[in-house]
Amino acid sequence: MGLTVLDACVVIAILDASDAHHTAAAAAVTSARERGDSLVLPSSAYAECLVSPYRRGPEAVAVVDAFVDALPARVEPVSRAIASAAAELRARHAGALRLPDALVIATALVLRADRLLTTDAGWPELPVPVEALRPPSPAKSPPGPRAPG
């Protein structure tokens, strides 16, 4: 039993079956649950998950909230320690991390998470175990008949 922190992109991918990362994200979260991990969604990531649903209306927001509750995932507030760790990450990785990413990573660091799930493959080397999910490789089509030539 460990602690897994979820980046917003993982939750968004699970909720959108057309997302390229949908299958990988669902499998990774299912695996974490099967291990007995506690799931944490940083409040900054939770806010990101709600932007598009708020554009669509209250029913879409309710879907996100019901999903987070059903996981269950604890929404972790940004504490002073998390904010400070995020600022330090931004200072060390100036061009490589945006503040939303730094807040997610800082949450994992401060909570001493066993893993952080994301679909963002562009993060620098970090002092927390990051599992960057990849979309499945496209299946290769068998070669078709050759045109007479």
DSSP file (Angstrom, degrees, kcal/mol; ACC not computed):
  #  RESIDUE AA STRUCTURE BP1 BP2  ACC     N-H-->O    O-->H-N    N-H-->O    O-->H-N    TCO  KAPPA ALPHA  PHI   PSI    X-CA   Y-CA   Z-CA
    1    1 A M              0   0    0      0, 0.0    36,-0.2     0, 0.0     2,-0.2   0.000 360.0 360.0 360.0 120.7    0.0    0.0    0.0
    2    2 A G        -     0   0    0     30,-0.2    36,-2.9    36,-0.0     2,-0.4  -0.465 360.0 -92.5-129.2-159.8    1.5    3.2   -1.2
    3    3 A L  E     -a   38   0A   0     34,-0.2   111,-2.2    -2,-0.2   112,-1.4  -0.993  30.1-170.2-129.1 124.2    0.6    6.7   -2.2
    4    4 A T  E     -ab  39 115A   0     34,-2.9    36,-2.4    -2,-0.4     2,-0.4  -0.968   9.3-153.1-117.2 125.8    0.0    7.7   -5.9
    5    5 A V  E     -ab  40 116A   0    110,-2.4   112,-2.9    -2,-0.5     2,-0.5  -0.826  13.0-145.6 -97.1 135.3   -0.4   11.3   -6.9
    6    6 A L  E     - b   0 117A   0     34,-3.0     2,-0.2    -2,-0.4   112,-0.2  -0.872   2.3-143.8-105.6 129.0   -2.4   12.0  -10.1
    7    7 A D    >>  -     0   0    0    110,-2.2     3,-1.3    -2,-0.5     4,-1.2  -0.559  30.8-110.9 -79.7 155.2   -1.7   14.7  -12.5
    8    8 A A  H 3> S+     0   0    0      1,-0.3     4,-2.8    -2,-0.2     5,-0.2   0.865 115.3  63.0 -55.3 -39.6   -4.8   16.4  -14.1
    9    9 A C  H 3> S+     0   0    0      1,-0.2     4,-2.0     2,-0.2    -1,-0.3   0.790  99.5  54.8 -61.0 -27.5   -4.0   14.9  -17.5
   10   10 A V  H <> S+     0   0    0     -3,-1.3     4,-2.1   107,-0.3    -1,-0.2   0.936 111.1  42.9 -70.8 -47.0   -4.5   11.4  -16.1
   11   11 A V  H  X S+     0   0    0     -4,-1.2     4,-2.1     2,-0.2    -2,-0.2   0.924 114.6  50.9 -64.3 -44.2   -7.9   12.1  -14.8
   12   12 A I  H  X S+     0   0    0     -4,-2.8     4,-0.9     1,-0.2    -1,-0.2   0.907 109.9  50.6 -59.7 -42.6   -8.9   14.0  -18.0
   13   13 A A  H  < S+     0   0    0     -4,-2.0     3,-0.5    -5,-0.2     6,-0.3   0.894 109.3  50.2 -64.2 -40.4   -7.7   11.1  -20.1
   14   14 A I  H  < S+     0   0    0     -4,-2.1    -1,-0.2     1,-0.2    -2,-0.2   0.905 111.3  48.7 -64.4 -40.0   -9.7    8.5  -18.1
   15   15 A L  H  < S+     0   0    0     -4,-2.1     2,-0.6     1,-0.2    -1,-0.2   0.626 106.8  61.4 -76.9 -12.7  -12.9   10.6  -18.4
   16   16 A D    ><  -     0   0    0     -4,-0.9     3,-2.2    -3,-0.5     6,-0.2  -0.887  63.6-167.8-119.2  99.7  -12.4   11.1  -22.2
   17   17 A A  T 3  S+     0   0    0     -2,-0.6     6,-0.1     1,-0.3    -1,-0.1   0.698  88.8  58.0 -60.9 -19.1  -12.5    7.8  -24.0
   18   18 A S  T 3  S+     0   0    0      4,-0.1    -1,-0.3    -3,-0.1     2,-0.1   0.540  79.9 112.1 -88.5  -5.8  -11.2    9.5  -27.2
   19   19 A D  S X  S-     0   0    0     -3,-2.2     3,-1.8    -6,-0.3     4,-0.3  -0.440  74.2-129.7 -67.3 137.9   -8.1   10.8  -25.4
   20   20 A A  T 3  S+     0   0    0      1,-0.3     4,-0.3     2,-0.1     3,-0.2   0.775 109.1  46.8 -59.6 -27.1   -4.9    9.1  -26.7
   21   21 A H  T 3> S+     0   0    0    114,-0.2     4,-3.1     1,-0.2     5,-0.3   0.356  80.7 106.2 -96.3   4.7   -3.9    8.3  -23.1
   22   22 A H  H <> S+     0   0    0     -3,-1.8     4,-2.6     1,-0.2     5,-0.2   0.915  82.1  42.1 -52.8 -53.3   -7.2    6.9  -22.0
   23   23 A T  H  > S+     0   0    0     -4,-0.3     4,-2.3    -3,-0.2    -1,-0.2   0.925 117.5  45.9 -64.0 -46.3   -6.3    3.2  -22.0
   24   24 A A  H  > S+     0   0    0     -4,-0.3     4,-2.3     2,-0.2    -1,-0.2   0.899 114.5  48.5 -64.9 -40.7   -2.9    3.8  -20.3
   25   25 A A  H  X S+     0   0    0     -4,-3.1     4,-2.3     2,-0.2     5,-0.2   0.927 112.2  47.8 -66.5 -44.9   -4.3    6.2  -17.7
   26   26 A A  H  X S+     0   0    0     -4,-2.6     4,-2.3    -5,-0.3    -2,-0.2   0.910 113.5  48.5 -62.2 -41.7   -7.2    3.8  -16.8
   27   27 A A  H  X S+     0   0    0     -4,-2.3     4,-2.4    -5,-0.2    -1,-0.2   0.900 111.3  49.5 -65.6 -40.8   -4.8    0.9  -16.6
   28   28 A A  H  X S+     0   0    0     -4,-2.3     4,-2.1     2,-0.2    -2,-0.2   0.904 113.7  44.8 -67.1 -41.5   -2.3    2.8  -14.4
   29   29 A V  H  X S+     0   0    0     -4,-2.3     4,-2.4     2,-0.2    -1,-0.2   0.896 112.6  51.8 -70.4 -39.0   -5.0    4.0  -12.0
   30   30 A T  H  X S+     0   0    0     -4,-2.3     4,-2.5    -5,-0.2    -2,-0.2   0.921 109.8  50.2 -60.4 -43.4   -6.6    0.5  -11.8
   31   31 A S  H  X S+     0   0    0     -4,-2.4     4,-1.8     2,-0.2    -2,-0.2   0.907 109.5  50.5 -61.4 -43.1   -3.1   -0.9  -11.0
   32   32 A A  H  X>S+     0   0    0     -4,-2.1     5,-2.4     1,-0.2     4,-0.5   0.910 111.9  47.6 -62.2 -42.3   -2.6    1.6   -8.2
   33   33 A R  H ><5S+     0   0    0     -4,-2.4     3,-1.0     1,-0.2    -2,-0.2   0.902 109.3  53.1 -65.5 -41.1   -6.0    0.8   -6.7
   34   34 A E  H 3<5S+     0   0    0     -4,-2.5    -1,-0.2     1,-0.3    -2,-0.2   0.821 106.2  53.8 -65.1 -30.2   -5.3   -3.0   -7.0
   35   35 A R  H 3<5S-     0   0    0     -4,-1.8    -1,-0.3    -5,-0.2    -2,-0.2   0.631 119.5-114.0 -74.4 -13.8   -2.0   -2.4   -5.1
   36   36 A G  T <<5 +     0   0    0     -3,-1.0    -3,-0.2    -4,-0.5    -2,-0.1   0.627  58.5 163.7  88.2  15.1   -4.1   -0.7   -2.4
   37   37 A D      < -     0   0    0     -5,-2.4     2,-0.3    -6,-0.2   -34,-0.2  -0.331  40.0-123.5 -65.0 145.1   -2.5    2.7   -3.0
   38   38 A S  E     -a    3   0A   0    -36,-2.9   -34,-2.9    35,-0.0     2,-0.4  -0.717  28.8-138.1 -79.5 142.1   -4.1    5.8   -1.6
   39   39 A L  E     -ac   4  73A   0     33,-0.6    35,-2.7    -2,-0.3     2,-0.4  -0.894  18.4-170.2-109.7 134.5   -4.8    8.3   -4.5
   40   40 A V  E     -ac   5  74A   0    -36,-2.4   -34,-3.0    -2,-0.4    35,-0.2  -0.983   9.4-166.4-125.7 133.3   -4.2   12.0   -4.2
   41   41 A L  E     - c   0  75A   0     33,-2.9    35,-1.6    -2,-0.4   -34,-0.1  -0.963  27.6-128.2-115.8 110.6   -5.3   14.7   -6.7
   42   42 A P  E  >  - c   0  76A   0      0, 0.0     4,-2.6     0, 0.0     3,-0.5  -0.260  19.8-120.7 -55.8 144.7   -3.5   18.0   -5.9
   43   43 A S  H  > S+     0   0    0     33,-2.9     4,-2.2     1,-0.3     5,-0.1   0.845 114.6  56.1 -59.1 -32.8   -6.0   20.8   -5.7
   44   44 A S  H  > S+     0   0    0     32,-0.3     4,-1.7     2,-0.2    -1,-0.3   0.894 109.7  45.3 -65.1 -38.8   -4.3   22.6   -8.6
   45   45 A A  H  > S+     0   0    0     -3,-0.5     4,-2.3     2,-0.2    -2,-0.2   0.877 109.4  55.5 -70.6 -38.6   -4.8   19.5  -10.8
   46   46 A Y  H  X S+     0   0    0     -4,-2.6     4,-1.1     1,-0.2    -2,-0.2   0.921 106.9  50.8 -58.1 -44.4   -8.4   19.2   -9.6
   47   47 A A  H >X S+     0   0    0     -4,-2.2     4,-0.7     1,-0.2     3,-0.6   0.909 108.6  51.4 -60.3 -42.5   -9.0   22.8  -10.8
   48   48 A E  H >X S+     0   0    0     -4,-1.7     3,-0.9     1,-0.2     4,-0.5   0.896 105.8  55.8 -61.2 -39.0   -7.4   21.9  -14.2
   49   49 A C  H 3< S+     0   0    0     -4,-2.3    -1,-0.2     1,-0.2    -2,-0.2   0.766 108.0  50.0 -63.3 -25.2   -9.8   19.0  -14.5
   50   50 A L  H <X S+     0   0    0     -4,-1.1     4,-2.5    -3,-0.6    -1,-0.2   0.578  86.1  84.6 -92.8 -10.9  -12.8   21.2  -14.0
   51   51 A V  H <X S+     0   0    0     -3,-0.9     4,-1.3    -4,-0.7    -1,-0.1   0.965  96.5  38.2 -60.0 -56.7  -12.0   24.0  -16.5
   52   52 A S  H  X S+     0   0    0     -4,-0.5     4,-1.3     1,-0.2     3,-0.5   0.916 115.4  53.3 -64.1 -43.7  -13.5   22.2  -19.6
   53   53 A P  H  > S+     0   0    0      0, 0.0     4,-2.1     0, 0.0     3,-0.4   0.898 104.9  55.4 -58.4 -38.6  -16.5   20.8  -17.7
   54   54 A Y  H  < S+     0   0    0     -4,-2.5    -2,-0.2     1,-0.2    -3,-0.1   0.837 104.7  54.0 -63.3 -29.8  -17.4   24.2  -16.3
   55   55 A R  H  < S+     0   0    0     -4,-1.3    -1,-0.2    -3,-0.5    -3,-0.1   0.822 112.2  44.9 -69.0 -29.7  -17.5   25.4  -20.0
   56   56 A R  H  < S-     0   0    0     -4,-1.3    -2,-0.2    -3,-0.4    -1,-0.2   0.740 119.5-101.1 -88.2 -25.2  -20.0   22.6  -20.7
   57   57 A G    >X  -     0   0    0     -4,-2.1     4,-1.5    -5,-0.2     3,-0.6  -0.618  41.6 -55.9 128.5 173.1  -22.2   23.0  -17.7
   58   58 A P  H 3> S+     0   0    0      0, 0.0     4,-2.4     0, 0.0     5,-0.1   0.787 123.5  59.6 -61.7 -31.4  -23.0   21.7  -14.2
   59   59 A E  H 3> S+     0   0    0      1,-0.2     4,-1.5     2,-0.2    -2,-0.1   0.905 105.6  49.0 -65.1 -39.2  -23.7   18.2  -15.3
   60   60 A A  H <> S+     0   0    0     -3,-0.6     4,-1.5    -7,-0.3    -1,-0.2   0.878 110.4  50.8 -67.3 -37.4  -20.2   17.9  -16.7
   61   61 A V  H  X S+     0   0    0     -4,-1.5     4,-2.4    -8,-0.4    -2,-0.2   0.912 107.2  54.4 -63.9 -42.1  -18.8   19.2  -13.4
   62   62 A A  H  X S+     0   0    0     -4,-2.4     4,-2.6     1,-0.2    -1,-0.2   0.838 103.3  56.5 -61.9 -33.8  -20.8   16.6  -11.5
   63   63 A V  H  X S+     0   0    0     -4,-1.5     4,-2.2     2,-0.2    -1,-0.2   0.929 108.5  46.5 -63.5 -45.0  -19.3   13.8  -13.6
   64   64 A V  H  X S+     0   0    0     -4,-1.5     4,-2.6     2,-0.2     5,-0.2   0.942 113.9  47.6 -62.3 -47.7  -15.8   14.9  -12.6
   65   65 A D  H  X S+     0   0    0     -4,-2.4     4,-2.4     1,-0.2    -2,-0.2   0.904 111.6  50.1 -62.1 -41.6  -16.7   15.2   -8.9
   66   66 A A  H  X S+     0   0    0     -4,-2.6     4,-2.2     2,-0.2    -1,-0.2   0.894 111.4  49.6 -63.8 -38.8  -18.5   11.8   -9.0
   67   67 A F  H  X S+     0   0    0     -4,-2.2     4,-1.7     2,-0.2    -2,-0.2   0.942 111.0  47.9 -65.2 -47.1  -15.4   10.2  -10.6
   68   68 A V  H  <>S+     0   0    0     -4,-2.6     5,-2.2     1,-0.2    -2,-0.2   0.905 114.5  47.4 -60.6 -41.8  -13.0   11.7   -8.0
   69   69 A D  H  <5S+     0   0    0     -4,-2.4    -1,-0.2    -5,-0.2    -2,-0.2   0.883 111.3  51.2 -65.6 -38.3  -15.3   10.5   -5.2
   70   70 A A  H  <5S+     0   0    0     -4,-2.2    -1,-0.2     1,-0.2    -2,-0.2   0.761 111.7  45.7 -73.1 -25.2  -15.6    7.0   -6.7
   71   71 A L  T  <5S-     0   0    0     -4,-1.7    -1,-0.2    -5,-0.1    -2,-0.2   0.903 110.5-128.0 -53.6 -51.0  -11.9    6.5   -7.1
   72   72 A P  T   5 +     0   0    0      0, 0.0   -33,-0.6     0, 0.0     2,-0.4   0.720  45.3 169.0 -81.3 148.2  -11.7    7.6   -4.2
   73   73 A A  E   < -c   39   0A   0     -5,-2.2     2,-0.5   -35,-0.1   -33,-0.2  -0.985  29.5-133.9-122.9 134.4   -9.0   10.3   -4.5
   74   74 A R  E     -c   40   0A   0    -35,-2.7   -33,-2.9    -2,-0.4     2,-0.7  -0.730  17.4-134.5 -83.7 129.5   -8.3   12.8   -1.8
   75   75 A V  E     -c   41   0A   0     -2,-0.5   -35,-0.0   -35,-0.2    -1,-0.0  -0.786  23.5-148.8 -85.7 116.0   -8.0   16.4   -3.1
   76   76 A E  E     -c   42   0A   0    -35,-1.6   -33,-2.9    -2,-0.7   -32,-0.3  -0.756   8.0-133.5 -92.9 121.9   -4.9   17.8   -1.4
   77   77 A P        -     0   0    0      0, 0.0     2,-0.9     0, 0.0     5,-0.1  -0.281  27.5-102.0 -67.9 158.2   -4.8   21.5   -0.7
   78   78 A V        -     0   0    0      4,-0.1     2,-0.1   -36,-0.1    25,-0.0  -0.738  47.3-168.5 -81.7 107.8   -1.8   23.6   -1.5
   79   79 A S     >  -     0   0    0     -2,-0.9     4,-2.6     1,-0.1     5,-0.2  -0.342  38.1-100.7 -87.0 174.1   -0.1   24.0    1.8
   80   80 A R  H  > S+     0   0    0      1,-0.2     4,-2.5     2,-0.2     5,-0.2   0.904 124.9  52.0 -61.2 -41.1    2.7   26.4    2.6
   81   81 A A  H  > S+     0   0    0      2,-0.2     4,-2.3     1,-0.2    -1,-0.2   0.897 111.1  46.8 -63.6 -40.9    5.2   23.5    2.3
   82   82 A I  H  > S+     0   0    0      2,-0.2     4,-2.5     1,-0.2    -2,-0.2   0.923 112.3  50.0 -67.3 -44.0    3.8   22.5   -1.1
   83   83 A A  H  X S+     0   0    0     -4,-2.6     4,-2.2     1,-0.2    -2,-0.2   0.912 112.4  47.6 -60.5 -42.4    3.9   26.1   -2.4
   84   84 A S  H  X S+     0   0    0     -4,-2.5     4,-2.3     2,-0.2    -1,-0.2   0.920 111.7  49.1 -65.5 -43.9    7.5   26.5   -1.2
   85   85 A A  H  X S+     0   0    0     -4,-2.3     4,-2.4     1,-0.2    -2,-0.2   0.888 110.4  52.0 -63.3 -38.3    8.6   23.2   -2.8
   86   86 A A  H  X S+     0   0    0     -4,-2.5     4,-2.4     2,-0.2    -1,-0.2   0.909 108.8  50.2 -63.7 -42.0    6.8   24.3   -6.1
   87   87 A A  H  X S+     0   0    0     -4,-2.2     4,-2.3     2,-0.2    -2,-0.2   0.907 110.5  49.8 -62.8 -41.4    8.7   27.6   -6.1
   88   88 A E  H  X S+     0   0    0     -4,-2.3     4,-2.3     2,-0.2    -2,-0.2   0.909 110.0  50.4 -64.1 -42.0   12.0   25.8   -5.6
   89   89 A L  H  X S+     0   0    0     -4,-2.4     4,-2.4     1,-0.2    -2,-0.2   0.922 110.9  49.2 -60.7 -43.9   11.2   23.4   -8.4
   90   90 A R  H  < S+     0   0    0     -4,-2.4    -2,-0.2     1,-0.2    -1,-0.2   0.890 111.1  50.3 -62.8 -39.2   10.4   26.4  -10.7
   91   91 A A  H >< S+     0   0    0     -4,-2.3     3,-0.6     1,-0.2    -1,-0.2   0.892 115.5  42.1 -66.2 -39.6   13.6   28.1   -9.7
   92   92 A R  H 3< S+     0   0    0     -4,-2.3    -2,-0.2     1,-0.2    -1,-0.2   0.816 125.9  33.0 -76.5 -31.4   15.7   25.0  -10.4
   93   93 A H  T >X S+     0   0    0     -4,-2.4     4,-1.7    -5,-0.2     3,-1.0  -0.379  76.3 165.9-122.6  52.1   14.0   24.1  -13.6
   94   94 A A  T <4 S+     0   0    0     -3,-0.6     3,-0.2     1,-0.3    -1,-0.2   0.805  76.5  24.0 -41.6 -57.4   13.1   27.6  -14.9
   95   95 A G  T 34 S+     0   0    0      1,-0.2    -1,-0.3     3,-0.0     3,-0.1   0.599 119.1  60.1 -89.3  -9.6   12.2   26.8  -18.5
   96   96 A A  T <4 S+     0   0    0     -3,-1.0     2,-0.4    -6,-0.1    -2,-0.2   0.662 100.1  50.1 -96.8 -17.2   11.3   23.1  -18.0
   97   97 A L     <  -     0   0    0     -4,-1.7     2,-0.2    -3,-0.2    -1,-0.1  -0.981  62.9-151.9-129.4 131.0    8.4   23.3  -15.6
   98   98 A R     >  -     0   0    0     -2,-0.4     4,-2.6     1,-0.1     3,-0.2  -0.579  37.6-105.5 -86.6 160.4    5.3   25.5  -15.5
   99   99 A L  H  > S+     0   0    0      1,-0.2     4,-2.5     2,-0.2     5,-0.2   0.890 118.9  55.1 -57.8 -43.2    3.7   26.4  -12.2
  100  100 A P  H  > S+     0   0    0      0, 0.0     4,-1.6     0, 0.0    -1,-0.2   0.919 112.3  44.4 -57.9 -40.4    0.8   23.9  -12.5
  101  101 A D  H  > S+     0   0    0     -3,-0.2     4,-2.7     1,-0.2     5,-0.2   0.917 111.3  53.3 -67.1 -42.3    3.3   21.1  -13.1
  102  102 A A  H  X S+     0   0    0     -4,-2.6     4,-2.7     1,-0.2    -1,-0.2   0.867 107.2  52.3 -61.7 -36.3    5.5   22.3  -10.2
  103  103 A L  H  X S+     0   0    0     -4,-2.5     4,-1.9     2,-0.2    -1,-0.2   0.890 110.4  47.3 -66.7 -39.3    2.6   22.2   -7.9
  104  104 A V  H  X S+     0   0    0     -4,-1.6     4,-1.9    -5,-0.2    -2,-0.2   0.942 115.5  44.9 -65.8 -47.1    1.7   18.6   -8.8
  105  105 A I  H  X S+     0   0    0     -4,-2.7     4,-2.4     1,-0.2    -2,-0.2   0.909 111.8  52.7 -63.9 -42.4    5.3   17.5   -8.4
  106  106 A A  H  X S+     0   0    0     -4,-2.7     4,-3.0    -5,-0.2     5,-0.3   0.873 105.7  54.7 -62.4 -37.3    5.7   19.4   -5.1
  107  107 A T  H  X S+     0   0    0     -4,-1.9     4,-2.2     1,-0.2    -1,-0.2   0.935 109.5  47.3 -60.3 -45.2    2.6   17.7   -3.8
  108  108 A A  H  <>S+     0   0    0     -4,-1.9     5,-2.8     2,-0.2     4,-0.5   0.899 114.1  47.8 -62.8 -40.6    4.2   14.3   -4.5
  109  109 A L  H ><5S+     0   0    0     -4,-2.4     3,-1.0     3,-0.2    -2,-0.2   0.956 113.5  44.9 -64.7 -51.4    7.5   15.4   -2.9
  110  110 A V  H 3<5S+     0   0    0     -4,-3.0    -2,-0.2     1,-0.3    -1,-0.2   0.871 117.2  45.1 -64.6 -37.5    5.9   16.8    0.3
  111  111 A L  T 3<5S-     0   0    0     -4,-2.2    -1,-0.3    -5,-0.3    -2,-0.2   0.506 108.3-126.8 -83.2  -3.3    3.6   13.9    0.7
  112  112 A R  T < 5 -     0   0    0     -3,-1.0    -3,-0.2    -4,-0.5  -109,-0.1   0.936  37.6-164.3  55.6  50.7    6.5   11.5    0.0
  113  113 A A      < -     0   0    0     -5,-2.8  -109,-0.2    -6,-0.1    -1,-0.1  -0.259  25.6-138.4 -65.4 150.1    4.5    9.7   -2.7
  114  114 A D  S    S-     0   0    0   -111,-2.2     2,-0.3     1,-0.3  -110,-0.2   0.745  84.9  -1.8 -78.9 -25.7    5.6    6.4   -4.1
  115  115 A R  E     -b    4   0A   0   -112,-1.4  -110,-2.4    13,-0.1     2,-0.4  -0.985  56.2-145.3-161.5 156.5    4.7    7.5   -7.6
  116  116 A L  E     -bd   5 130A   0     13,-1.9    15,-3.1    -2,-0.3     2,-0.5  -0.994  20.1-149.6-125.5 121.3    3.3   10.4   -9.6
  117  117 A L  E     +bd   6 131A   0   -112,-2.9  -110,-2.2    -2,-0.4     2,-0.3  -0.802  31.2 147.0 -95.6 130.9    1.2    9.5  -12.7
  118  118 A T  E     - d   0 132A   0     13,-2.1    15,-3.4    -2,-0.5    -2,-0.0  -0.947  48.6-141.9-148.9 165.8    1.3   11.9  -15.6
  119  119 A T  S    S+     0   0    0     -2,-0.3     2,-0.9    13,-0.2    13,-0.1   0.323  73.2 109.2-107.6   2.2    1.1   11.9  -19.4
  120  120 A D    >   +     0   0    0      1,-0.2     3,-0.6    14,-0.0    14,-0.1  -0.693  40.4 176.4 -84.6 105.1    3.6   14.7  -19.6
  121  121 A A  T 3   +     0   0    0     -2,-0.9    -1,-0.2     1,-0.2    11,-0.1   0.454  66.1  77.2 -86.3  -0.9    6.8   13.2  -21.0
  122  122 A G  T 3   +     0   0    0    -26,-0.0    -1,-0.2     2,-0.0    -2,-0.0   0.335  62.7 118.5 -95.7   8.3    8.7   16.5  -21.0
  123  123 A W    <   -     0   0    0     -3,-0.6     3,-0.1     1,-0.1   -26,-0.1  -0.437  63.4-119.5 -74.4 148.7    9.5   16.9  -17.4
  124  124 A P        -     0   0    0      0, 0.0     2,-0.2     0, 0.0    -1,-0.1  -0.166  51.3 -63.7 -73.0 176.8   13.2   17.0  -16.3
  125  125 A E        -     0   0    0      2,-0.1     0, 0.0     1,-0.0     0, 0.0  -0.465  67.1-168.3 -61.3 130.7   14.8   14.5  -14.0
  126  126 A L        -     0   0    0      2,-0.3     4,-0.2    -2,-0.2     2,-0.2  -0.877  34.9-118.6-129.1 156.8   13.0   14.9  -10.6
  127  127 A P  S    S+     0   0    0      0, 0.0    -2,-0.1     0, 0.0    -1,-0.0  -0.014  94.2  71.0 -84.4  32.9   13.5   13.7   -7.1
  128  128 A V  S    S-     0   0    0     -2,-0.2     2,-0.6   -12,-0.0    -2,-0.3  -0.991  96.1 -99.0-143.5 143.2   10.2   11.8   -7.1
  129  129 A P        -     0   0    0      0, 0.0   -13,-1.9     0, 0.0     2,-0.5  -0.512  45.2-169.2 -67.6 112.8    9.2    8.6   -9.0
  130  130 A V  E     -d  116   0A   0     -2,-0.6     2,-0.7   -15,-0.2   -13,-0.2  -0.891  14.6-161.8-107.2 130.0    7.4    9.8  -12.1
  131  131 A E  E     -d  117   0A   0    -15,-3.1   -13,-2.1    -2,-0.5     2,-0.8  -0.907   9.5-162.2-110.3 102.2    5.5    7.4  -14.3
  132  132 A A  E     -d  118   0A   0     -2,-0.7   -13,-0.2   -15,-0.2     2,-0.2  -0.763  16.1-140.6 -87.3 112.1    4.9    9.1  -17.6
  133  133 A L        -     0   0    0    -15,-3.4   -12,-0.1    -2,-0.8  -108,-0.1  -0.454  12.8-154.3 -76.9 143.1    2.1    7.3  -19.4
  134  134 A R        -     0   0    0     -2,-0.2     3,-0.1   -14,-0.1  -110,-0.1  -0.899  20.0-113.1-115.5 144.4    2.4    6.7  -23.1
  135  135 A P        -     0   0    0      0, 0.0  -114,-0.2     0, 0.0  -115,-0.1  -0.418  49.6 -87.9 -68.8 154.4   -0.5    6.2  -25.5
  136  136 A P        -     0   0    0      0, 0.0     3,-0.1     0, 0.0  -113,-0.0  -0.313  47.8-103.8 -61.6 146.5   -0.6    2.7  -27.0
  137  137 A S        -     0   0    0      1,-0.1     2,-0.1    -3,-0.1     3,-0.1  -0.463  42.9-100.5 -68.4 141.1    1.4    2.3  -30.2
  138  138 A P        -     0   0    0      0, 0.0     2,-0.1     0, 0.0    -1,-0.1  -0.400  41.7-109.1 -64.1 138.2   -0.7    2.3  -33.3
  139  139 A A        -     0   0    0     -2,-0.1     2,-0.4     1,-0.1     0, 0.0  -0.429  31.4-118.4 -68.1 138.7   -1.2   -1.3  -34.6
  140  140 A K        -     0   0    0     -2,-0.1    -1,-0.1    -3,-0.1    -3,-0.0  -0.632  24.6-129.8 -79.6 133.9    0.6   -2.0  -37.8
  141  141 A S        -     0   0    0     -2,-0.4     3,-0.1     1,-0.1    -1,-0.0  -0.597  26.7-108.2 -79.8 141.5   -1.7   -2.9  -40.6
  142  142 A P        -     0   0    0      0, 0.0    -1,-0.1     0, 0.0     2,-0.0  -0.398  48.9 -89.2 -64.7 148.9   -0.8   -6.1  -42.5
  143  143 A P        -     0   0    0      0, 0.0     3,-0.1     0, 0.0    -3,-0.0  -0.329  45.3-134.9 -62.0 138.3    0.6   -5.3  -45.9
  144  144 A G        -     0   0    0      1,-0.2     2,-0.0    -3,-0.1    -3,-0.0  -0.265  39.0 -66.8 -84.3 176.0   -2.1   -5.0  -48.5
  145  145 A P        -     0   0    0      0, 0.0     2,-0.3     0, 0.0    -1,-0.2  -0.353  56.1-115.7 -63.9 144.0   -1.9   -6.6  -52.0
  146  146 A R        -     0   0    0     -3,-0.1     3,-0.1     1,-0.1     0, 0.0  -0.596  25.7-116.0 -83.2 141.1    0.7   -5.1  -54.2
  147  147 A A        -     0   0    0     -2,-0.3    -1,-0.1     1,-0.1     2,-0.0  -0.513  38.6-100.5 -72.4 140.6   -0.4   -3.3  -57.3
  148  148 A P              0   0    0      0, 0.0    -1,-0.1     0, 0.0     0, 0.0  -0.361 360.0 360.0 -61.5 141.3    0.7   -4.9  -60.5
  149  149 A G              0   0    0     -3,-0.1    -2,-0.1    -2,-0.0     0, 0.0   0.507 360.0 360.0-134.1 360.0    3.6   -3.2  -61.7
